[in-house]
Amino acid sequence: MNNKIWKKEKAYIASLLEDYPNYQEYVNKRVFELTHPVQEVDENVGGGKAQFKRNDVVDNMLITVEEDHRLNALRAEHYAIRTCYDDAPEEIQTICYELYFKKYKNRQYHTILDLCKAGKIPLSQTTAYLKFDEFLRQVAEQLGLPC
């Protein structure tokens, strides 16, 4: 694969890893947006209402929530990361947790090199980068991205 394209894919997956802890918040926000749509102002002041109009707001909301592309993309991204993370070795889980899942202000380490030097992962720097790169490729495959 083209190295330039893979760098973009890696950056994209890294941003997904950064957002992974906020998944539930994003889903809740999107569901709220879908279930509480902005209602247009009725300028027909004094106009009558249709008498036997069926109220299918709940049905439309359920269809919208289930078919929403953004919500389904969030679910797919979360599933891909969770699946690969659960199957990953402990060293990779440590890298993900320390460098991506922790809030930035609470991070003690900022690179894989920092983790290796501190002895948080029992791997050489090269091996750690190669294994983490393989993890990113697995996430990309789960998402259907070219890797």
Residue frames as qw, qx, qy, qz and C-alpha x, y, z in Angstrom:
[[0.000, 0.888, 0.460, 0.000, 0.00, 0.00, 0.00],
 [0.304, 0.698, -0.041, 0.647, 1.06, 3.54, -0.67],
 [0.480, -0.178, -0.523, 0.681, 2.93, 4.84, 2.39],
 [0.077, -0.145, 0.038, -0.986, 1.29, 8.28, 2.10],
 [0.612, -0.336, -0.412, -0.585, -2.20, 6.75, 2.21],
 [0.701, -0.281, -0.619, 0.216, -1.28, 4.49, 5.14],
 [0.262, 0.007, -0.385, 0.885, -0.04, 7.53, 7.11],
 [0.374, -0.230, -0.105, -0.892, -3.46, 9.15, 6.65],
 [0.743, -0.288, -0.539, -0.273, -5.22, 5.94, 7.69],
 [0.583, -0.136, -0.593, 0.539, -3.01, 5.66, 10.78],
 [0.006, 0.098, -0.232, 0.968, -3.77, 9.25, 11.74],
 [0.569, -0.269, -0.310, -0.712, -7.48, 8.60, 11.28],
 [0.763, -0.265, -0.589, 0.018, -7.38, 5.45, 13.43],
 [0.399, -0.025, -0.494, 0.772, -5.33, 7.29, 16.07],
 [0.253, -0.200, 0.058, -0.945, -8.04, 9.97, 16.20],
 [0.729, -0.286, -0.455, -0.424, -10.65, 7.21, 16.64],
 [0.661, -0.153, -0.613, 0.404, -8.61, 5.80, 19.52],
 [0.103, 0.110, -0.318, 0.936, -8.52, 9.26, 21.12],
 [0.489, -0.189, -0.099, -0.845, -12.32, 9.46, 20.85],
 [0.534, -0.112, -0.834, -0.087, -12.96, 5.89, 22.01],
 [0.188, -0.220, -0.734, 0.614, -13.52, 6.80, 25.70],
 [0.255, 0.245, 0.162, -0.921, -16.16, 9.36, 24.62],
 [0.123, -0.129, -0.860, -0.479, -18.17, 6.89, 22.56],
 [0.112, -0.551, -0.811, 0.162, -21.21, 6.72, 24.85],
 [0.020, -0.601, -0.197, 0.775, -21.35, 10.50, 25.12],
 [0.107, 0.246, -0.533, -0.802, -21.32, 10.84, 21.30],
 [0.150, -0.286, -0.904, -0.280, -24.03, 8.20, 20.91],
 [0.092, -0.614, -0.655, 0.432, -26.23, 9.82, 23.55],
 [0.026, 0.516, -0.052, -0.854, -25.79, 13.24, 21.95],
 [0.148, 0.090, -0.698, -0.695, -26.66, 11.92, 18.49],
 [0.145, -0.431, -0.889, -0.047, -29.71, 10.00, 19.73],
 [0.041, -0.625, -0.433, 0.648, -30.87, 13.17, 21.49],
 [0.084, 0.367, -0.338, -0.862, -30.45, 15.13, 18.25],
 [0.192, -0.095, -0.837, -0.503, -32.51, 12.56, 16.40],
 [0.212, -0.502, -0.831, 0.109, -35.24, 12.22, 19.01],
 [0.078, -0.776, -0.338, 0.528, -35.58, 15.95, 19.61],
 [0.466, 0.369, 0.404, 0.695, -35.57, 17.49, 16.15],
 [0.024, -0.256, -0.089, 0.962, -35.72, 21.23, 15.72],
 [0.275, 0.625, 0.730, -0.032, -39.32, 22.12, 15.01],
 [0.196, 0.295, 0.326, 0.877, -40.10, 24.69, 12.39],
 [0.145, 0.325, 0.394, -0.848, -42.12, 27.71, 13.38],
 [0.233, 0.546, 0.776, 0.213, -45.65, 27.54, 11.99],
 [0.043, -0.131, 0.062, 0.989, -46.35, 30.82, 10.26],
 [0.287, -0.376, -0.674, -0.567, -49.92, 29.81, 9.45],
 [0.059, 0.069, 0.594, -0.799, -51.39, 31.70, 12.37],
 [0.542, 0.221, 0.270, -0.765, -55.06, 30.93, 12.82],
 [0.544, 0.230, -0.670, -0.450, -55.03, 28.11, 10.31],
 [0.872, -0.238, 0.145, -0.402, -56.83, 24.90, 11.20],
 [0.227, -0.424, 0.876, 0.040, -55.31, 21.50, 11.88],
 [0.560, 0.059, -0.715, -0.415, -56.13, 18.33, 10.02],
 [0.709, -0.387, 0.204, -0.553, -58.59, 16.41, 12.17],
 [0.975, -0.106, 0.171, -0.097, -57.73, 12.80, 11.52],
 [0.434, 0.721, -0.527, 0.119, -54.01, 13.13, 10.93],
 [0.940, -0.206, -0.232, 0.144, -52.09, 10.08, 12.14],
 [0.217, -0.887, 0.393, -0.104, -49.34, 10.89, 14.66],
 [0.975, 0.097, -0.092, 0.179, -46.38, 8.73, 13.67],
 [0.013, 0.893, -0.397, 0.211, -43.60, 10.74, 15.30],
 [0.659, -0.488, 0.569, -0.072, -42.40, 7.76, 17.41],
 [0.893, 0.265, 0.342, 0.123, -42.30, 5.45, 14.39],
 [0.513, 0.815, -0.100, 0.250, -40.31, 7.97, 12.37],
 [0.262, -0.827, 0.467, -0.171, -37.92, 8.54, 15.29],
 [0.814, -0.256, 0.521, 0.027, -37.19, 4.80, 15.62],
 [0.807, 0.503, 0.209, 0.227, -36.56, 4.46, 11.91],
 [0.232, 0.914, -0.223, 0.247, -34.30, 7.50, 12.00],
 [0.485, -0.699, 0.516, -0.099, -32.27, 6.24, 14.99],
 [0.857, -0.054, 0.501, 0.103, -31.76, 2.80, 13.43],
 [0.725, 0.548, 0.277, 0.310, -30.89, 4.10, 9.97],
 [0.045, -0.982, 0.151, 0.100, -28.76, 7.10, 10.93],
 [0.791, 0.473, -0.248, 0.298, -25.43, 6.86, 9.12],
 [0.071, 0.702, -0.473, 0.528, -23.46, 8.82, 11.71],
 [0.695, -0.435, 0.400, -0.410, -24.78, 6.72, 14.58],
 [0.991, 0.119, 0.064, -0.006, -24.07, 3.49, 12.71],
 [0.576, 0.622, -0.360, 0.389, -20.56, 4.70, 11.87],
 [0.269, -0.653, 0.502, -0.499, -19.95, 5.42, 15.57],
 [0.891, -0.217, 0.303, -0.261, -21.13, 1.93, 16.46],
 [0.912, 0.366, -0.108, 0.150, -18.93, 0.31, 13.79],
 [0.302, 0.701, -0.450, 0.463, -15.87, 2.27, 14.91],
 [0.508, -0.548, 0.480, -0.460, -16.46, 1.41, 18.56],
 [0.973, -0.025, 0.176, -0.145, -16.98, -2.27, 17.76],
 [0.772, 0.522, -0.256, 0.256, -13.82, -2.45, 15.62],
 [0.084, 0.675, -0.527, 0.509, -11.64, -0.84, 18.28],
 [0.683, -0.417, 0.418, -0.431, -13.14, -2.85, 21.13],
 [0.989, 0.136, 0.024, -0.060, -12.74, -6.13, 19.24],
 [0.667, 0.538, -0.344, 0.384, -9.11, -5.49, 18.29],
 [0.146, -0.667, 0.477, -0.554, -8.28, -4.08, 21.73],
 [0.829, -0.323, 0.301, -0.343, -9.74, -7.10, 23.53],
 [0.974, 0.201, 0.009, 0.106, -7.74, -9.47, 21.29],
 [0.383, 0.777, -0.366, 0.339, -4.50, -7.46, 21.52],
 [0.705, -0.068, -0.522, 0.475, -1.59, -8.45, 23.77],
 [0.440, -0.758, -0.346, 0.335, -1.19, -6.67, 27.10],
 [0.431, -0.260, 0.142, 0.852, 1.59, -4.44, 25.75],
 [0.047, 0.355, 0.508, 0.783, -0.67, -3.05, 23.03],
 [0.351, -0.750, -0.546, -0.127, -3.48, -2.53, 25.52],
 [0.496, -0.590, -0.172, 0.614, -1.06, -0.58, 27.70],
 [0.277, 0.003, 0.326, 0.904, -0.01, 1.58, 24.74],
 [0.133, -0.565, -0.584, -0.567, -3.65, 2.29, 23.85],
 [0.450, -0.750, -0.467, 0.128, -4.60, 3.07, 27.42],
 [0.500, -0.516, -0.065, 0.692, -1.61, 5.27, 28.25],
 [0.242, -0.132, 0.352, 0.894, -1.39, 7.17, 24.95],
 [0.166, -0.262, -0.574, -0.758, -4.98, 7.33, 23.75],
 [0.430, -0.565, -0.682, -0.174, -7.62, 6.42, 26.32],
 [0.402, -0.519, -0.393, 0.644, -6.35, 8.61, 29.15],
 [0.133, 0.970, 0.205, -0.016, -7.28, 12.27, 29.06],
 [0.594, 0.609, -0.163, 0.500, -4.39, 14.33, 27.67],
 [0.160, -0.787, 0.311, -0.508, -3.86, 16.31, 30.88],
 [0.803, -0.459, 0.321, -0.203, -3.57, 13.06, 32.88],
 [0.920, 0.328, -0.146, 0.156, -1.01, 11.43, 30.61],
 [0.566, -0.706, 0.336, 0.262, 2.38, 10.74, 32.04],
 [0.501, -0.158, 0.664, 0.532, 3.73, 9.31, 28.78],
 [0.428, 0.672, 0.026, -0.604, 3.28, 10.77, 25.30],
 [0.554, 0.530, -0.558, -0.317, 5.05, 8.33, 22.97],
 [0.981, -0.043, -0.189, -0.030, 5.76, 4.65, 22.70],
 [0.553, 0.439, -0.458, 0.539, 9.41, 5.51, 23.31],
 [0.278, -0.534, 0.393, -0.695, 8.46, 7.05, 26.67],
 [0.897, -0.241, 0.063, -0.365, 6.61, 3.86, 27.62],
 [0.898, 0.215, -0.312, 0.222, 9.60, 1.70, 26.65],
 [0.300, 0.523, -0.462, 0.650, 12.09, 3.87, 28.56],
 [0.462, -0.456, 0.353, -0.673, 9.89, 3.85, 31.67],
 [0.031, 0.130, -0.985, 0.111, 9.55, 0.07, 31.53],
 [0.599, 0.156, 0.328, -0.714, 5.74, 0.21, 31.21],
 [0.913, 0.332, -0.021, -0.238, 5.96, -2.21, 28.29],
 [0.646, -0.467, 0.555, 0.236, 8.61, -4.95, 28.16],
 [0.764, 0.508, 0.319, 0.237, 9.45, -4.45, 24.48],
 [0.434, -0.177, 0.222, 0.855, 12.14, -2.70, 22.53],
 [0.230, 0.545, 0.050, -0.805, 11.13, 0.52, 20.84],
 [0.253, 0.261, -0.691, -0.625, 11.21, -1.06, 17.38],
 [0.128, -0.209, -0.969, -0.038, 9.18, -4.10, 18.41],
 [0.103, 0.519, 0.589, -0.611, 6.64, -1.91, 20.19],
 [0.283, 0.487, -0.181, -0.806, 6.16, 0.30, 17.12],
 [0.248, 0.123, -0.844, -0.459, 5.84, -2.74, 14.84],
 [0.067, -0.331, -0.924, 0.181, 3.28, -4.42, 17.09],
 [0.171, 0.563, 0.384, -0.712, 1.28, -1.21, 17.46],
 [0.267, 0.373, -0.471, -0.753, 1.38, -0.71, 13.69],
 [0.189, -0.090, -0.951, -0.227, -0.02, -4.24, 13.31],
 [0.048, 0.479, 0.729, -0.487, -2.77, -3.37, 15.79],
 [0.245, 0.528, -0.002, -0.813, -3.67, -0.29, 13.72],
 [0.257, 0.190, -0.755, -0.573, -3.80, -2.47, 10.59],
 [0.080, -0.288, -0.951, 0.085, -6.20, -4.86, 12.33],
 [0.156, 0.575, 0.453, -0.663, -8.48, -1.95, 13.27],
 [0.247, 0.442, -0.373, -0.778, -8.30, -0.69, 9.69],
 [0.182, -0.012, -0.924, -0.336, -9.28, -4.13, 8.38],
 [0.018, 0.447, 0.822, -0.352, -12.22, -4.27, 10.82],
 [0.195, 0.637, 0.199, -0.719, -13.37, -0.87, 9.54],
 [0.688, 0.546, 0.456, 0.143, -12.93, -1.92, 5.92],
 [0.081, 0.935, -0.219, -0.267, -10.23, 0.67, 5.29],
 [0.810, 0.489, -0.261, 0.192, -7.35, 0.01, 2.91],
 [0.545, -0.776, 0.311, 0.053, -4.24, -0.94, 4.83]]
